[in-house]
């Protein structure tokens, strides 16, 4: 990896990841690069993937849906940029 290059690996929102997200109790306002508060919130937890050794830090961005979805009972849009990357320093 070249220095100064940032990237993000996105975690699948499978059943195990969604279960881990539901355990997050502390959500903080997410601020953009200029420090301006957005409509999103950020939270984090630990996740262990199947067939992998060790746990990973899972950071989640969520945003409340303005309109409910006919085919889903999810209250939030969820994004899971996967961790331990230089990108995460921009979020936390």
Buried (B, 14 or more C-beta within 10 A) or exposed (E): EEEEEEEBEEBEBEEBBEEBBEEBEEBEEBEEEEEEEEEBBBBBBEBEBEEEEEEBBBBBBBBEEEEEEEEEEEEBEBBBBBBEBEBBEEBE
